[in-house]
Amino acid sequence: MDKSNPEVLNTPRGFFKLMIRSMIRTDLETVVDLYTCANPFAQKREIAEWTTEWFSKLPDYQFVCIEANRIVGAISGKLNRTGIGVVNDVAVLPEHRGRNIGSKLLKRLLSAFEQDGIKKQELMVFWPNAAAVPLYYRFGFKLKRVGHT
């Protein structure tokens, strides 16, 4: 799949169509708000800085999920110093959880990494977001250590 082309998806409920597309600069404010809600351990200013930085450096690894012209989910990826793909942030609006949006976003990011020859990926989950761990296990991620903020 071409990373720049949007992907239209049917939801499990079949009521609305979701579209996953590359993030664009005008999405940043909404995405920062979404990440801030999902990351209670970080300040909005910090989230805005790292989201803008990675959007600028690696736009091919930043995606949003749109439903009815509204961003309902987002995912950001980056590369660490050794070239490992890092899932930096994943967030879905609370009222849209349970609809496989996180799975679809993660699949899209991992596909982008794979297309660029990045074979190894990692992520970190903070305790307040532990409910996402089963999602990551389904994609083959393994627990290395448990920490807290």
Disulfide bonds with the S-S distance in Angstrom:
none
